[in-house]
Amino acid sequence: MLRAIEKIESRSFFNARKRGLAFVVFALFFGLLPSAALADGISGYRAHYAVCVSGRSGDERLALRKFRKNGGDFLLLVEPASLRTSIAPASSIRCASDTAENIRHRFSSSFYVRAIEDSRRNAGKLQNAGFTRLLPSGKGINLTVDLCPSTLPLDRVLFTRILEEFAAIERPVPLGLSVTGLWMNDHEEDIRWLVGLEGSGLIAITWINHSYNHRYNRRLPLKSNFLLEKGTDLDYEVLATERKMIENGLTPSVFFRFPGLVSDRALVNIITGYGLLPLGSDAWLGKRQWPGSGSIVLVHANGREPIGIVRFLELLRARKKEIVNGQWHLYDLRDSVVEHERESAK
């Protein structure tokens, strides 16, 4: 059914002008097409690998995805030295398509490709594969906030308190947001609020792919649950989430968080095959795990784990003096991975 909807969606954008808007209105009325997709005209979203060179600066960037929007081709790009991603018209940059394997071999010394390889080292674990802690140059943490499917309001108090504590010291304040497609479907106003904070320069968000459906069956063991559940369409779980991000004006990062932090070696290899870095946590606050310096902290702000929010606010109170004195920080995940890879290579 999902693939059928994808095909309907794609055809509608290419043929709407010829056939009029009747089919599009009909499809939207019956829930076949998401309204954001209609507004932005995104279709043909797919994995696409290429080495690209900017005409102005000559800097090399790697293409990870390609899609059509409002009649033009666009690329999702990553800078291999900084892990920053961006979206650009394909016509604005010179690219040479290649296989992901060849590109990784060519850029094997880059921080990005080294991070992909590094993130596979604990791939055999059933829970918490990928990066769980990063090497800091000072004291602080990498905060990640998960937004699993929920119709409950966003826990905005988490963000307002972070700004109260850090805005005068760190601006923008960095944090990672792990979003699911289903959460985005139900929280357009919350997304606009977050984008507004980012646009004002108060926060800098690394948007992390957390799968589209975040499937969970309480009757199944972990080894066959979440994304390991039989029948899971990984293409959809990964690519539809990124497309939904872009439809909402967000730029997907190169990070992926497994639902429930559950995976196996084969799944890790598939995710890294998309050019994504699995992201775990050594401090899931809702599970009474307390962070140390460099920890990747996990809290949920989807209204379903208030104890994690409470404990994070306790952490802020405990570190208040150090925060005020600039001795305890929130780190940007991308910078932390780059520093981790640089230090690991010494």
FIZA-966314 format. One record per atom (N, C-alpha, C, O): x, y, z negated; residue in one letter. Coordinates in steps of 0.2 Angstrom, whole numbers, plus 5000, padded with zeros to 4 digits. Each point is the difference from the previous one (the first is absolute). Example, Ala and Ser with C-alpha at 12.3 -4.5 7.8 and 13.67 -1.06 7.14 Angstrom:
506649724961A/499650065000A/500450065000A/500549994997A/499350065007S/500450064999S/499650054997S/500350064999S/
This chain:
500449945000M/499650065000M/500450065000M/499950055004M/500749954992L/500450064999L/500350025007L/500150055002L/500249895001R/500350015007R/499550035005R/500150045005R/499349934995A/499450035004A/499950074999A/499950045005A/500149984989I/499950084999I/500650045002I/499950055003I/500749924997E/500650035002E/499950015008E/500250065003E/499649895000K/499950015008K/499550055001K/500050045005K/499449954992I/499550055001I/500250074999I/499950055004I/500549964990E/500350074999E/500450025005E/500050065003E/500549905000S/500450025005S/499750025006S/500150055004S/499449914998R/499650015007R/499750064999R/499950045005R/499849984989S/499550065000S/500450065001S/499850055003S/500949964995F/500350065001F/500250015007F/500150055003F/500149895000F/500250015007F/499450015005F/500150035005F/499349954993N/499550005005N/499450054998N/499650015004N/500550034990A/499550044998A/499850065005A/499550025001A/501150005002R/499850065004R/499749985006R/499550045003R/500649905000K/499749975006K/499249984998K/499650025004K/500349954991R/499449984998R/499650044996R/499449984998R/500850085000G/499750044995G/500149984993G/500349954999G/499450084996L/500049994993L/499549954997L/500049994994L/499649995011A/499449964997A/500349934996A/499849994995A/500749985008F/500249944997F/500450024994F/499949964995F/500550095004V/500350024994V/499650014995V/500149984994V/499350065007V/499650024995V/499649944998V/499949994994V/499949965010F/499749944998F/500549964996F/499849974995F/500850025007A/500549964996A/500150034993A/500049974995A/500150105004L/500050034994L/499449994995L/500149994994L/499350025009F/499449994997F/500049934996F/499849994995F/500449965009F/500049934997F/500649984997F/500149944998F/500450115001G/500649984996G/500549975003G/500549974997G/499550035010L/500549965004L/500750045000L/500549985001L/499450094998L/500650045001L/500150054994L/499550034998L/501149974999P/500150054995P/500050075002P/500350025006P/499450034991S/499950075002S/500750035001S/500150045004S/500449944991A/500650035001A/500449995007A/500350045003A/499649894999A/500349985006A/499750045006A/500350025005A/499049994995L/499750045005L/500350075000L/500150035005L/500050004989A/500250075000A/500750015003A/500250045003A/500249914996D/500750005002D/500249965006D/500550015003D/499049954999G/500149975007G/500649955000G/500449995005G/499849974989I/500649965000I/499849935003I/499449974998I/500950005006S/499949945003S/500749975002S/500550035000S/499549905001G/500649975002G/500550004995G/500649995002G/499350014992Y/500550004995Y/500349934999Y/499749955000Y/501050055001R/500449945001R/500750014998R/500350054999R/500049894999A/500750004999A/500450025006A/499849975006A/500750074994H/500450025006H/500750024998H/500050044995H/500549935007Y/500750014998Y/500450035005Y/500049985006Y/500350084993A/500450035005A/500550054996A/499950024994A/500749995009V/500550054998V/499850075003V/500050005006V/499950054990C/499850065003C/500550064999C/500350004994C/499850045010V/500550064999V/499650075001V/499750015005V/500350034990S/499750065001S/500450055005S/500650005000S/499050035004G/500350045005G/500450064997G/500450035003G/499350004991R/500350064997R/500649984996R/500550045001R/499549924995S/500549984995S/500549955002S/500649994998S/499149965006G/500449945002G/500049954995G/500449955001G/499250064994D/500049954994D/499649945003D/499550005003D/500849944994E/499649945002E/499549984995E/500250004994E/499249985008R/499549974996R/499849945003R/500049995006R/499749974990L/499749935002L/499350015000L/499650014995L/500149965011A/499350005000A/499749934997A/500349955002A/499250064994L/499749944997L/499349985003L/499849945000L/499850115002R/499349995002R/499950055006R/500350055001R/499249935003K/499850045005K/499250005000K/499749954999K/500050115003F/499350005000F/499850065005F/500450045002F/499049965000R/499750065004R/499550044996R/499649974995R/500550095006K/499550054996K/499950065005K/500450035002K/498949984998N/499850055005N/500350005007N/500250065002N/499949885000G/500250005007G/500849995001G/500250005005G/500250014989G/500750005001G/500349944996G/499749984995G/500950005006D/500449954997D/500450034994D/500350065001D/499649914993F/500450024994F/500449954997F/499949945001F/500750084996L/500449954997L/500150014992L/500050064998L/500049894998L/500250004993L/500749995000L/500249945002L/500250104995L/500750005001L/500350004992L/499750024996L/500949955004V/500450004993V/500750025002V/500349985005V/500050064990E/500750025001E/500449954996E/499949994994E/500549985009P/500449944997P/500450024994P/500249964996P/500050115004A/500550024995A/499650024993A/500350004995A/499150025006S/499650034995S/499449974998S/499750014994S/500049945010L/499449964999L/499450055001L/499449974998L/500750095004R/499450045001R/499649985006R/500449995005R/499050014995T/499649995006T/499650065003T/499950054996T/500049955010S/499650055003S/499649985006S/500149945003S/499550105000I/499649985006I/500150055005I/500050064999I/500149925007A/500250055005A/499749985007A/499949945001A/499950105003P/499849985007P/500549975004P/500650024999P/499349925004A/500549965004A/500350055005A/500649985002A/499150075000S/500250045006S/500650054997S/500350025004S/499749984990S/500550054997S/500749974998S/500450044998S/499649905003I/500749964998I/500149955005I/499649965002I/501150034999R/500249955005R/500149934996R/500450004995R/499349955008C/500049934996C/500249955005C/499950005006C/500549954991A/500149945004A/499849944996A/500249984994A/499349995008S/499649944997S/500549944999S/500449995005S/499649974990D/500449954999D/499649954995D/499550024997D/500849925001T/499749964995T/500350024993T/500550045000T/499049954995A/500250024993A/500749974998A/500450034997A/499749915005E/500649964999E/500650045002E/500550014997E/499550015010N/500650035003N/500150074997N/500650024998N/498950025000I/500050064997I/500350004993I/500550034998I/499349924998R/500349994994R/500749985000R/500450024996R/499849945009H/500749985001H/500450065001H/500650014998H/499250045007R/500350065002R/500150054994R/500550034999R/499049974997F/500050054994F/500149964993F/499850024995F/500649935006S/500149954994S/500350044994S/499949984994S/500550075007S/500350044995S/499650064997S/500250034996S/499249985007S/499650054998S/499749994993S/499949944999S/499950114997F/499749984994F/499449975001F/499849964996F/499850065009Y/499349975001Y/500149925001Y/499649964997Y/500850025008V/500149935001V/500349964995V/499849944998V/500750094998R/500249974994R/499549994995R/500049954996R/499650105003A/499449994995A/499649955002A/499749964996A/500150035011I/499649945002I/500349934998I/499749964997I/500950045004E/500449934998E/500050004993E/499949944997E/500250114999D/500150004993D/499349984997D/500049964995D/499550065008S/499349994997S/499849935000S/499549984997S/500849985008R/499949935000R/500349954995R/499949945000R/500650094996R/500449964996R/499649964995R/500249944998R/499250085000N/499649964995N/499449985003N/499450004997N/500649995010A/499449985003A/499649944998A/499549995001A/500949974996G/499749934998G/499650014994G/499749954998G/500350104998K/499650014994K/499250005002K/499850035005K/499849944991L/499350015001L/499750074999L/499550025003L/500850014992Q/499850064998Q/500650055000Q/500549984997Q/499450085005N/500550064999N/500649995004N/500550014998N/499449975009A/500550005005A/500150075002A/499650054998A/501049965005G/500250075002G/500450044995G/500249974995G/499850095006F/500450054995F/499550004994F/499450025000F/500949984994T/499750014994T/500350054995T/499750034996T/500949985005R/500450054997R/500650035004R/500349965004R/499850114996L/500550035004L/500550034996L/499950024994L/500749995009L/500650034996L/499950085000L/500050035005L/499950004989P/500050075000P/500650034998P/500549974997P/499650095005S/500650044998S/499950034994S/500550034996S/498949985001G/499850034994G/499449964997G/499949955002G/499850084993K/499549974996K/499350015003K/499950065002K/499749894999G/499350015003G/499849945003G/500349954999G/499150065004I/499649945003I/499850025007I/500050055002I/499849895002N/499650015006N/499349984999N/499949944999N/499750115001L/499349994998L/499649985007L/500050035005L/499649914994T/499649985006T/499349994997T/499949974994T/499650065009V/499350004998V/499649965005V/500050015006V/499749934992D/499649965004D/499350025000D/499750014995D/500049995012L/499350015001L/499749945003L/499950005006L/499949954990C/499749945002C/499350025002C/499750054997C/499949915006P/499350015002P/499650014994P/500049964995P/499650105004S/499650024995S/499650065002S/500250045004S/499249954994T/499550065001T/500050054994T/499750055000T/500749944995L/500150044994L/500450065002L/500450005005L/499550064992P/500450065002P/500749994999P/500349964995P/500150085008L/500750005000L/500250034993L/499750054997L/500849924999D/500250034994D/500450065001D/500649994999D/499150065002R/500450075001R/500450024995R/500550045001R/499349944993V/500450024994V/500749985000V/500450044998V/499749915005L/500749985001L/500450055004L/500650024998L/499250005007F/500350055005F/500050074996F/500650035001F/498949994996T/500050074997T/500550004994T/500450054999T/499749894997R/500550004995R/500750005003R/500450034997R/499749935008I/500750005003I/500250075002I/500550024999I/499050025004L/500150075002L/500250044994L/500450055001L/499249944994E/500150044994E/500749994997E/500350054998E/500049895002E/500649994998E/500650015004E/500550024998E/499449975009F/500650015004F/500050055005F/500550025003F/498950024998A/500050045006A/500550064999A/500250035005A/499949994989A/500550064999A/500749985001A/500450045000A/499749895000I/500749975000I/500249975006I/500550015003I/499049955000E/500149965006E/499450035005E/499449994998E/500750035007R/499550025005R/500350005007R/500450035002R/499249925002P/499549964998P/500149944996P/500649985000P/498950004996V/500149944996V/500049945004V/499449995003V/501149974997P/499949945005P/499649944996P/500149994994P/499549975010L/499749944998L/499849965005L/499950035006L/500049914993G/499849955006G/499249984998G/499849994995G/499850015011L/499349984999L/499949945004L/500150005007L/499749954990S/499949935004S/499250005002S/499649994995S/500350025011V/499350005002V/499749945004V/500449985004V/499050004994T/499749955004T/499550045005T/499750054999T/500149915006G/499550035005G/499350004997G/499750055001G/500149914995L/499450004997L/499950064995L/499550034999L/501149984997W/499950064996W/500050065004W/499650054998W/500749965007M/500050065005M/499350015002M/499750055001M/499949895001N/499450015003N/499550034995N/499550045002N/500649954991D/499550034995D/500250064997D/499750034995D/500950005007H/500350054996H/500350065005H/500550024999H/499150005005E/500250055005E/500150074996E/500550045002E/499149984993E/500150064996E/500649994996E/500450055000E/499849904997D/500649994996D/500650005005D/500550034998D/499449955008I/500650005004I/500150085002I/500650025000I/498950015001R/500150075002R/500350044994R/500450055001R/499449934993W/500350034994W/500749995000W/500450054998W/499849895003L/500749984999L/500450035006L/500650034999L/499149985007V/500450035006V/500150074998V/500450035002V/499050004995G/500150074998G/500650024995G/500350055001G/499849904994L/500550014996L/500749995003L/500550044999L/499549925006E/500649995004E/500150065004E/500650025001E/498950005003G/500150065004G/500250064997G/500350055003G/499549964990S/500250064997S/500750004997S/500350044997S/500049905004G/500749994998G/500149984993G/500650004997G/498949984999L/500049984993L/500349935000L/500349994995L/499549975009I/500249935000I/500249975006I/499850035006I/500749924994A/500249975007A/499849934999A/500349964996A/499350025008I/499749935000I/500449955005I/500050025006I/500249934992T/500249945004T/499449955001T/499849974995T/499950035011W/499449965001W/500249935001W/500349985005W/499549984990I/500249925001I/499449965002I/499450014997I/500749955008N/499549955002N/499949954995N/500449964998N/499050035000H/499849954995H/499549955002H/499649974996H/500350025011S/499649965004S/499350035000S/499850054997S/499849935008Y/499350035001Y/499549974995Y/499750044997Y/500349905003N/499449974995N/500249984993N/499650004996N/501149995003H/500249984993H/499649944998H/499750004995H/500349955009R/499549944999R/500349974993R/500649994999R/498949994997Y/500149964994Y/499449964998Y/499450025000Y/500849914999N/499549954998N/500249974993N/500549975000N/499150054995R/500249984993R/500049924999R/500349984995R/499449995010R/500049925000R/500649975003R/500149944999R/500350105004L/500649975003L/500650014996L/500150054997L/500449915003P/500750014997P/500450055004P/499850015006P/500650024991L/500450055003L/500349985007L/500150045004L/500249904996K/500349985006K/499650005006K/500249995006K/499150014993S/499650005006S/499550064999S/499450005003S/500850064994N/499650054999N/500250075003N/500650005003N/499150054996F/500150065003F/500250005008F/499649975003F/501050054999L/500249995007L/500149935002L/500149995006L/500049974989L/500249935001L/499449965001L/500049945002L/499450094998E/499449965001E/499949985007E/500150045004E/499649904997K/500049975007K/499550055004K/499550024997K/500749995009G/499550045004G/500250075000G/499750045004G/500849984992T/500250085000T/500350025007T/500449975002T/499350085000D/500350035007D/500550054998D/499850064998D/500849935002L/500550044998L/500150065004L/500250064998L/499749935009D/500050065004D/499650054998D/500150065000D/499349924998Y/499450054998Y/500250034994Y/500050064999Y/500249904996E/500250024993E/500550065000E/500050044997E/500549955008V/500650055000V/499850055005V/500050064998V/499849935008L/500050055005L/499350044999L/500050065001L/499549914997A/499450044999A/500050054995A/499750055000A/500749934994T/500150054995T/500450065002T/499950054998T/500649945006E/500450055002E/499650055005E/500150064999E/499549915005R/499650045005R/499550044995R/499950065002R/499849914993K/499650034996K/500350064996K/499750065000K/500949934998M/500450064998M/500150065004M/499850054999M/500449935008I/500150055005I/499350045001I/500050065001I/499549904999E/499350035001E/499850054995E/499750055001E/500649944993N/499950054995N/500550054999N/500050034995N/500549975010G/500550054999G/500649994996G/500450044998G/499749895001L/500549984996L/500649975004L/499849975005L/500850034993T/500549975004T/500349944996T/500250004995T/499749945008P/500249944997P/500750004999P/500450025004P/499849954990S/500849994999S/500249935002S/499649975003S/501050024995V/500349935002V/499949954994V/500349955000V/499350074995F/499949964994F/499349965001F/499550025002F/500649924995F/499449955000F/499949974993F/500549984997F/498950034999R/500049974994R/499449945001R/499550015002R/500849934996F/499549945000F/499550014995F/500150014994F/499249985008P/499549994995P/500149954995P/500249955001P/499750074993G/500249964994G/500749984999G/500249964996G/500350085008L/500749985001L/500149935001L/500549974999L/499150005005V/500049935002V/500249995007V/499750035004V/500849924997S/500349995007S/500349934999S/500149984995S/500250005011D/500549955001D/500550025005D/499950055003D/500649904998R/500550025004R/499850015007R/500250055004R/499349914999A/499850015007A/499650075000A/500150035005A/499549994990L/499750065000L/500450065000L/499950055004L/500649954992V/500550055000V/500450015006V/500150065003V/500049885001N/500450015006N/499550035006N/500250045004N/499249954995I/499550035005I/499950074998I/500150045005I/499949984989I/499950074999I/500750045002I/499950055003I/500749924995T/500650045002T/500050005008T/500450045003T/499349915000G/500049995007G/499650065003G/500250025006G/499450014990Y/499650065003Y/500550074998Y/499850055002Y/500849944996G/500450054998G/499850034993G/500250064999G/499549914997L/499850024994L/500449974994L/500249955000L/499950094994L/500349984995L/499649984994L/499650044998L/500449905000P/499549984994P/500250034994P/500650014998P/498950024998L/500250044994L/499649964994L/499450005000L/501049984995G/499749974994G/500050054995G/500050065001G/500149924992S/500050044995S/500349964994S/499849944999S/500650104997D/500249964994D/499750044994D/500249984994D/499350065007A/499650034994A/499350025002A/499850065002A/499849894998W/499350005002W/499750024993W/499949964995W/499950105004L/499950034993L/499349974998L/500049994993L/499649995011G/499449974998G/500149934997G/499549974997G/501150005004K/500249934997K/500550014995K/500349954999K/499750114998R/500550014994R/500749995002R/500449984996R/499850045010Q/500750005002Q/500250075000Q/499850045003Q/500749974992W/500350074999W/500650015005W/500449965000W/499650105003P/500650015005P/500650024997P/500150034994P/500449965009G/500750034999G/500250045005G/499650025005G/501050014995S/500250055005S/500149965007S/500349955000S/499450085005G/500049975007G/499449955001G/500049975005G/499650024990S/499449965001S/499650025005S/499950065001S/499849895003I/499450025004I/499449984996I/499849954999I/499950114999V/499450004995V/499449995005V/499950035005V/499649934992L/499449985004L/499450024995L/499949984994L/499750075008V/499350014997V/499550005005V/500150025006V/499349974992H/499450005004H/499650074998H/499950014995H/499950025011A/499650064999A/499350005003A/499750055002A/500149884999N/499449995003N/499449994996N/499549985001N/500650044992G/499550004995G/499949934997G/499649994995G/500849965007R/499949934997R/500549984995R/500049954997R/500550095002E/500549984995E/500250074996E/500650025000E/499050004996P/500150064996P/500650004995P/500350054999P/499849894999I/500549994995I/500750015003I/500550034997I/499649965010G/500650025003G/500150085000G/500650024999G/498950015002I/500050085000I/500250024993I/500450044999I/499349934996V/500150024993V/500749994998V/500350044997V/500049905005R/500749994999R/500550045004R/500550024997R/499350005009F/500450055003F/500050074997F/500650034999F/498949994999L/499950064996L/500450004994L/500350054997L/499749894999E/500449994994E/500850015002E/500450024996E/499849955010L/500750005002L/500250085001L/500550024999L/499050025004L/500250075001L/500150034994L/500450044999L/499249954996R/500050034993R/500749984997R/500350044997R/499949895004A/500649984997A/500650035003A/500550014997A/499550015009R/500550035004R/500050075001R/500450035004R/499150004993K/499950085001K/500650044999K/500150045005K/500349954990K/500650044999K/500550005005K/500250045003K/499949895000E/500449995005E/499850035007E/500450025004E/498949974997I/499750035006I/500150085000I/500250025005I/499750014989V/500150075000V/500750025001V/500150065003V/500349904995N/500850025001N/500349985006N/500650005001N/498949975003G/500349975007G/500449945000G/500449995004G/499549974990Q/500449944999Q/499649945002Q/500349944999Q/499150065003W/499649945001W/499650025006W/499650055000W/500449915005H/499750025007H/499549955002H/500049944999H/499650085006L/499649955005L/500450015006L/500250055003L/500049895000Y/500449995006Y/499649995006Y/499549964999Y/500750065006D/499749985007D/500349935002D/500649995000D/498949975001L/500249935002L/500549995006L/500549964999L/499450085006R/500450005006R/500850024998R/500449975002R/499650084994D/500750024997D/500349954996D/500649995000D/499049984996S/500249954995S/500349945004S/500549974998S/499150015007V/500349945004V/500650025004V/500549965000V/499650105002V/500650025004V/500650004995V/500549975002V/499350054992E/500650014995E/500249924998E/500549994999E/498949975000H/500249934998H/500449975005H/500549964998H/499450055009E/500349975005E/500750025000E/500549975002E/499650104997R/500750035000R/500449974995R/500649995001R/499150014993E/500449984994E/500249925001E/500549984998E/499049985004S/500149935001S/500649995005S/500349945000S/499850105005A/500549995005A/500750024997A/500549985004A/499550054991K/500750024997K/500449944997K/500650004998K/
